[in-house]
Amino acid sequence: MHCVRKVCEDLYWVGGNDHRLALFENIFPLPKGVSYNSYLLMDEKTVLFDTVDWDVCRQMLENIRHVLQDRPLDYLVVNHMEPDHCEGIEELLLRYPDLQVISTEKSFLLMRQFNYPVDGRTIEVKEGDTMSFGRHTIAFVQAPMVHWPEVMVSYDTTNGVLFSADAFGSFGALDGKLFNDEVDFDRDWLDEARRYYTNIVGKYGAHVQAIMAKAAGLDIRYICPLHGPVWRSDFDYLFDKYQRWSTYTPETDGVVIVYASMYGNTESVAQTLAAKLTEKGVRHVAVRDVSNTHFSDLIADVFRYSHIIFASVTYNLGIYPLMHNLLIDMKALNVQKRICGIIENGSWAPKAGSLIHTFLDEEMKQMSILNTELTVVSSLRPDKEGELDALAEGIVDTMGKGADA
């Protein structure tokens, strides 16, 4: 049975939703599922924009057949060659023997690496090329490293539709609601959109900035990403989020306290600090246990908040392993421009704090470290409360000042 939504004149969503997949890229949890978006243009020629993951390929094929009726599929535009968007290519080539594939040189290289039988059926395009399919003319724009090197985006100059590949996407299944104005995005989608961007695309902020600059010159009326809702309104809201995320600008003036605690003593310090900050009027305070919070959620948090407090027990004279892993992930994803505080704990040789300080100083960019670091020996004692208060005051004093504080 087909499951199709009309996007705008001549254009249909023919993708699929997956609630059975546990881990996206075998890494990221999908508590709300995921959508794989494919779009079919019905013009004098029929054009499919991207395919789907194999798990929902049957649904896509049923959807395409329903929209086409007795017409052939003439063209397939491949904007992005990651397997979750290209695993339907071979099936389409088998079912539609006259199908021509439109993509970039690098995409065709990848198709051959994946053993897709595209030879003799390719149309190679580059930046600035256009193709007319009747009433609709499509312009092709290269978008390398958003987030693979072969990526392009396609723009329908007739309807103002931007087929944006992985840009502007989100984790989460659509479940019938295709458009951003059919959902409460802030409530139900923003956290998953942030987690998607920061973990999947976050490293490539400069490249996202480049494609946003290109998009600024287009009359965009619809944004059709490969995951998540189609946007047809509130573009300023969406672009503001991407501007902040891609320039590593904090989204929320607030504090995330990430702690590593073996027996609860460091956790107690983190909770006490959170209470003090709240009493001092800090509205946005999040407390995360590095041992039971998935790293993708931690990354989303450190992208979101202006201040990060690292509270770590010392482990084998080093940083607690999961805290160290978070720091490595932050470096890999280019996190920067944050104000950081450090709390260390150790019963016989506290070392985590100095090691975290060194990592932030030497391995990361534009990370300002508050000079009120706190050392706890085993557990927080009353004579240390003044130092904890000083740390809280240092956080409050730098609110709203960014990493230049």
N, C-alpha and C positions, 0 to 999 in steps of 0.2 A: 504494500500500500504506500502511495506517495505521501510525502510531507513537504509541502512547498509553500513559500510565502512570496508575494509580489513585493519587490523593493520599490520600483518606480516604473514609468512607462517602458515597456519592452524588456525589463530586467527582473529576474526571479532568483531568489535564494533556493538552492537545490542541495544544500549540504546535509550534515547529520549531527546528531548529539550522542555523546557517550557517557553513561553513568557507570559503566562497568570497569573502565580503566582506573586502576588504583594510583599509578604513578606516571605523570607526564614526563617523557624522556627517561623513564625509569628512575626518576629522582624526586619529582615534586608531587606531593599529595594532591589529590583532586576531590576534596570533600563535596564539591558542588558539580562535579563532572566537568566536561569540556565540550565545546562545539568545534566542528570543522566546517568552515564556510566555503562554499563553492557557488558561483553565480553564473547564470545562463542568460545571455543576451539574444533576443529574438528579433533579428533585423532581416534584411534581404539575405544575408548570410547569418548562420547561427554560430555563436561564440561562447565557449565555456571559459570562465576565469578560474583557474586552479582546480585541483581535485582534492581528495580527502585521504585520511588515514585508512588503512585496509579494514579496520574494525567497522567502519561505517560505509564502506564502498558500495555494498549492496543497496543501502538506502539512497545514496547519491545516484546510482544507476536507475533505480525506480523513479526517482524524482526527474531526472533528465528525460527519460522515456515519456513520462506524463506530460511534460511541458512541450517537448518536440512533437508529440503525436506521430505523424507519419513523415516528418521532415528529417533530413540527415543532420548530423553534427559536422559542421564545416571546419571550425577552428578551435584549438585549445591554446589559451594564453597561460603560460607558466611564469608567474611572478617570483616564485620561491621554490627551491628544489629540496627542501628538507622533507624527509620521508612522510611526515604526518600530513603533507600537502601534495605529495606526488605519487602516492602508492596506487592511485587509480589510473595513472597514465597508460600502463600497458593494457589494462582491461579495455580502456576506451579505444586504443589503437586496434585492438582485435575486433571490437564490435562495430567500429565505424571505419571501414577500410580506406575512405577518401579523406579522413581527418588529417589536417595539417597542424603542426605544433609551432607556436610563435614564442620565442624566448631569446635570451642573450647567449652569447658565445660560451660564457662560463657555465650557464645552465645546461647547454647541450653537452658540454664536457662531463658534467655530473650525471646527466641522463645515461650517457654511455658507460660511466663507471657503475651505475646501478643496473646495467644490462637492459635498458629499455630499447626496444627496436624502432628507433626514430629515424634511422638513416633513410634519406630520400623523401622525408616527410617534414622537413624543418624549414622554418622561415626565421632567419636571424635578424634581430632588431637591436638598435643601440640608442643611446641618449638622443632625444629630439626626433626620432622617427615617428611617423604616424601611419595608420592604416584605416581605410574606410570600409565599412561592412554594409553600406547602404545609407541609411539616415544617420548612423552613428559613426563618428570618427574617434579613434583611440590614439592617444599620444603616449609614448613610452618614455619613462624617466628612470634612470639608473639610481639605485639606492644601496650601494655596496655597504656591507657590514651592518645592515639593519635586518637581520643580524648575521647573515652569511654573505660572502663576497659576491655572489652572483645575483643578488636581489635587485629586482626592479619594481616599480609601481606603475600602474596603468591608469590613465585619466580619460574618461569619456567626455569629450568636449561638448557633446549634445545635451546630455542630462546632468553634467556637473558631478559625475560619480568618480570618486577616487578609490581604486582598488589598491589598498595600502599594504598588502602583504602582511607581515607580522606587526607592523606599526599599528598602534591604537587598538591592539587586541587585549584579550583578557582570558584568564581561566574562567570556567563556569559554563554549564550547558544552558542553551537558550530556552528550552522547554516551552516552545510556542511563541515566546515573546521576542520578536526579532529586533525591534527598534529601541534605542536608548530612552525614548519618551514613553515607552510602554512599561518601564520598570522604574523603581526608585533606585537610581544608580548609586547615589551617595550611601544609601543604607545597605543595599544588597550586592553591589558590584564593585565599589571602589577598592575595597581591601584586596579582592582577587585581581583587579586590574593592576594595582600597585605591585602585588607580589609577582604577577606575570612580568611586568616591565622590568622591575629591578633585578630579577633573577635571570631572565632570558636575554634582555636587551641592555641591561644597565651598564655594562662595561663600555658600550659604544656611544656614549653621550654626544661626542663631537659629530659622529656620523648621523645621529638622529637630528641634531641641530641643522646639518646640511640639508636633509630632506625636508625639514620643516620650513627652511628658507625657500626651497623650491615650491613647496605647497602654498606658501603665502601669496604667490603670484597667480594662483588658480581660483576660479570661481567654483568653489566646492559647495555642493548642495547635499551630497551623501558621501559618507566614508564607509567603505565596505572592507573591514579587516578579515583576516583568515581565522580568527577566533573571536568569540564574543559578539556583542550587539553591533548592529549597523547604526551609525550616527546620522541623524537628519536634522538635528537641532542642538543648541547649547555648545556650539563649536568652541566658543571662548573658554568655557569650562574645561573641555578636553585639552585644548591647546595649552592652557595654563598649567595643567598637571604635567603635560609632557615637557613644557618649558622648564619647570622646576626639576623634574626627575632627570632630564638630560643635561642640565647644568649643575646638578648635584646641590641644588638650593633646597634647604629644608622646607618641607611642606607645612609642618606644624611647629609652632614655637612651644616646645615642650621637652620632656625628658623621658628617655627609655633607660631603665636600670637593668642591665643584663648581669646576672650573677651566676657564679659557679660555686656550689656549696655541697660538701660531702656529707656533713652531719647536721646541717641546719644552722650553724652559727653565722656563716656569711649571709645566708638567706635572711636571718634576723636583722643584720645590719642593713641590708637592702630594703627591707620592709620599714625599718625605722626611718631611714632616709626618705622613703616615699611619703610617709606620714608627715614628716617635717616639711617637705616641699609643698604638700597639699595645704598644710596649716598656714604656710607663707603665701598662699594664693596662686600657686602654679596649677593651672586648670588641667593640663594634659601631662599625666604621669603614668607611664606603663612599666610594669615589673615583669621580667621574663627570666625563667630558669633555663639556662643554656642546655641543661641536660634533658629536658623534656619538651622544649619548643623546637619545632623543625627549623633547620637553618634558613629555609626560604622565608619563613615568617620573621626571623631575626633580621635578615637582610632587608625585608620590606620595612621593618621598624627603623633601622638605622638610616635608611633613605628618607623616612618620613620626618623624624624628629631632629630638632636643632641641637640637642644635647644628648650625649651618650655617656652613661656611667658604667664602667667596667669594674665589677666587684668579684674578685677571684681568689679562691684558696690557692696556696702554693702546693704543687704536686711534683714530687721527685726533683725538688729545687728548680722547678720551672712553672710555667703557666698551666693551669688545669687544661688537659688536652682539648676538651670541647670548646673552651674559651679561645684557645690558640687557633683551633679550626675556624672559629668565627672571624678572628682577625685576618687569617689567610684569605677567607672568602671575601671579606671587605676589600682587601687589597686587590684581589683578582677582579672584582667588579667596580674598581675605581672609586670607591666611596671617598668623599673628601668634604672639606668645608664644614666640619663639625667641631663643636666644643665638647671636650672630653674631661671626665673626672675619673679618678682611679682609687679603688679601695682594694687593699690586699690583706690576706689573712694567712697565718701560719703559726703552728704551735712551737716550732723550734728554729726555723730559718725562713722567715717571710721573704720571698723573692719575686713573687708574681708581679707586684706593682712596678718595680724597676724594669722588668722585662717588657711589660705592656707599654710602659713609657717609651722605652727604646724602640719598640716596634712602631708605635705611632709616629715617633720622630723620624725614624730612618727609612721606614718602608711605605709610608702613606703621604698623601698630599694635603697641605693646608688643614692640618688637624691641630687645633689649639688645645693645650692641656692646662687645666686649672692647677694653680700652684698649691692647692690645699689637699694634697693626697693624704689618705688615711691608712695607717697600718694598724691592724688588729692582731693581737696575739691570742689565739684560741677563740676568745669570745669578746664581745663588746662589753667593756667595763665602764662604770660611771665616770672615771677620770678621762675617758675618751669622748664623752658626749660633746664637750666643747669643740673638739676637732670636727666632729660630724656636723655640728651646727655651722662651723666655718665653711665646710664644704657646701652645705645647703645654701648659705648666704652667697657664696661664690657663684653658684648656679643661678640663683635669683638675680644677682647683679648683672649677669651677662645675658639674660633673656632679651631677645629682640636685637642682639648685636651681631649675630652670626659668628663665623669662625675668626673674624678679625678682632674679636674682643680680647 
